[in-house]
Amino acid sequence: AATALSVELGVQVGIKWVNDLYYQHKKVAGILVESVGNHLIIGIGLNINPTDYPVDIQAKAGALTDQQVDREQLVASLLNYFVRYFSLDARDVMRDYRKLSLVIGQQVELVVGKQIIQGRVQDVLDDGGLFVQTDTGQQTFYSGEITKLNMTGWTIS
């Protein structure tokens, strides 16, 4: 989705582990994937054009473009990229994912259950695990939410 949006709209979209897309320091998309038997159900919420966001998310939510977008063409492009990525080896998919990652090398605060973990993200592993250096050592996480991401000049929270 990040690659398709970047190519189709001419913007540079980054990924916050595991399922949020950011452009110009603001969240522009969220992706949910549910496995049901041998099938995947994929839901994508896109903020394509600017809108009046509720006050509580105005500082966090953004839009991909202020230009008119052919939404049918954009959906077709997204589907084409999904089909292409599903035919690739998982290592190739994860190599591309890492290139777009906003979190690798960054200091984060991760919430897992009721626990708050702070550390520096070392990598996103081929199986999707978040590999983090914490004060207590290296740990890999397969669930949770990055609630703070400190990057040069800005913080996602």
N, C-alpha and C positions, 0 to 999 in steps of 0.2 A: 504494500500500500504506500509506504514512504517513497519508494522508487517511482512508482507510477505517478504519484502526485507531484513529485519533483520534476519528472520529465514532462508531464502533460501541462503543468501550470507554470513551469519555469521558476520554481522556488526550491530552496534547499530545506527539506524536511528532515528532522532528526528523530530518533527513537529514544524515549525514556522507558527503561525496562519495566515491564515486559510489553506493554500494549498501548502506550500513549505516544502520539506524534506531536511534535512541536515545530513551530515556525516563528522566527523572530521572538524567541523567548516566551511564547505563549502556546498553550495547548490548542491544537486545531483538530485533533481527531482522537477517538478512543476506539479500541478494537476488543471485542469479546469473542472467544472461541469456545464452543462447547462440543465435547465428544459424546456422540450418542451411537453406541454400537460401533459399526465401522464407518460412521459418517461424521463429518464436522459441520457444525452450524456456526457460521461466521457473521457477526454483526459489526458494522462500522458506522460510527457517527462522525460526520464531517462538518466542520464549520467552514463552508466554502466562502461565503461573502460576509462582510461585517454586519453586525446587528447590534441592537441595544441589549447587551447582556445584563442580567440582574446585578445589582450593586455588589453583592458578595462575591461574584466571580469576574468582574470587569478587569481586574489586574492580572488574572490568570488566563482567561479565554481570549483566543485570537481568531483570525480568519486567514484563509489561504490566499485570497486575492480580492481586490475590489473591482476586478473586471468581470464581464458577463462570461459565464461558463456554460458550455454545452454539456449538461449533466448526463445525457445519454451516452455521449462519447466518453466522458470521464468514467462512468460505470463500466462501459465496455473495456476501457483501458485497464481498470482495476481488475476485472475478471481475467483479461488476457495475462496480466502479470501473475495473478494467482495460479492460473493453469501452468504457466511457465515455471514458477517456483516449485509447484507440487511435483514437477517432473525432474527436478534437480536432486542431487545427493544432499542430505541434510548438512554436511560440512560446507558445501558451497553456499547454501542458504545462510548459514550462520556466519560465513566469511563476509557476505554482503551486509548482514545485520550488524556485525561489529563495525563496519565502515560508517554506518549511520548512527551508531550508538552515541548518545549524549552522556552516558554514565561512566564508561570505561576511563579509568584514571582520575575519577572525580570523588570527592568526599561526599558521602550520603548519610542520610538517616533513614533506616528501613524499619518498618513496623511489621512484625511477624506475630500474629495473634495479639497478645497483650504486651509483647516484648518490643522494646525499642533498641535497635542495634545501630551503632555508628561505626563507620569505617570508610576505607578507600576501595572502590571497585577496581579489581585487578583485571577482570575479564568477564565475558559472558561465554560460558562453555558451550560446546557443540550440542549438548542436550538441553540448553536454555537456562541452565543454572547460573545464578549470579555469584561469582567468586569474589569474596570481599576479605580484605585484610582488616581485622579489628584489633583492638587492644589485647584481646585474649588469643589471637592467632588467626589463621585463615579459616574461613567458613564458606560453604556453598549453600545458597538458598534457592528453593524451587517455588516458593510462594511468598507473598508479602507485598507490601507497597512502599515504594520510595516516596517518603513524605517530604524530604528535603534533599535538594541536589545543589550543592554549592559549586558554581562554575565561575570562571573568571568574569567578574563584573555583574553577575546576577545570580539569584537564587530561585529555584522552583520549589514552592511549598504548597 
